[in-house]
Every structure is written in structure tokens, then in C-alpha cells.
């Protein structure tokens, strides 16, 4: 794995952590269901990209 891929993986992992925190907050507020759905889609997208970069390894949570 080259430097660029490792850096991208680090960025994706930090983004994933931030998105999960935002989702947790959005679910607690329950005033905007659309925001929760958007965050869930973004998390799925980041997880898919992370999965493709790491190959068959599962992303660390």
C-alpha cells in the first residue's frame, strides 16, 4: 500500500468517526429525520470507500 492510500485511509477513518458522532447527536434530537438519513448514507459511502481501499479487510471501528 502506498503513502497516498494510507493517508486516504486515515482521512476516511477520521471522517467516519466524525459522521458517527454527528449521527448520534442527530438521533438524540429527533427533530430532523432527513438529517439522520443523510448521515447514514454518508457513513455507508465512507465505509464502502474504506472497504475498497483496504481490500478484504474490514474497517477498524
C-alpha positions as CSV (number, residue, x, y, z in Angstrom):
1,X,0.0,0.0,0.0
2,X,1.4,3.3,-1.0
3,X,1.6,6.5,1.0
4,X,-1.3,8.1,-0.7
5,X,-3.6,5.2,0.1
6,X,-2.5,5.1,3.7
7,X,-3.2,8.9,4.0
8,X,-6.6,8.5,2.4
9,X,-7.5,5.6,4.8
10,X,-6.5,7.8,7.8
11,X,-8.7,10.6,6.5
12,X,-11.6,8.3,5.9
13,X,-11.4,6.8,9.3
14,X,-11.4,10.2,10.9
15,X,-14.4,11.3,8.7
16,X,-16.2,8.1,9.7
17,X,-15.7,8.8,13.4
18,X,-17.0,12.4,13.0
19,X,-20.0,11.3,11.0
20,X,-20.9,8.7,13.6
21,X,-20.8,11.3,16.3
22,X,-23.0,13.6,14.2
23,X,-25.4,10.8,13.7
24,X,-25.6,10.0,17.4
25,X,-26.4,13.7,18.1
26,X,-29.0,13.8,15.3
27,X,-30.7,10.7,16.6
28,X,-30.9,12.2,20.1
29,X,-32.6,15.4,18.8
30,X,-35.1,13.6,16.6
31,X,-36.3,16.9,15.1
32,X,-34.9,16.3,11.6
33,X,-35.2,12.7,10.4
34,X,-33.8,13.8,7.0
35,X,-30.5,14.7,8.6
36,X,-30.2,11.3,10.1
37,X,-30.9,9.6,6.8
38,X,-28.3,11.8,5.0
39,X,-25.7,10.9,7.7
40,X,-26.4,7.2,7.4
41,X,-25.9,7.4,3.6
42,X,-22.7,9.3,4.0
43,X,-21.4,6.7,6.6
44,X,-22.3,3.9,4.1
45,X,-20.4,5.7,1.4
46,X,-17.3,6.3,3.5
47,X,-17.4,2.7,4.7
48,X,-17.6,1.4,1.1
49,X,-14.6,3.5,0.0
50,X,-12.7,2.4,3.1
51,X,-13.5,-1.2,2.3
52,X,-12.4,-0.8,-1.3
53,X,-9.0,0.7,-0.2
54,X,-8.3,-1.9,2.4
55,X,-9.4,-4.8,0.2
56,X,-11.0,-7.7,2.0
57,X,-10.0,-6.4,5.5
58,X,-12.9,-4.9,7.5
59,X,-12.5,-1.3,8.6
60,X,-11.5,-0.8,12.2
61,X,-14.2,0.8,14.4
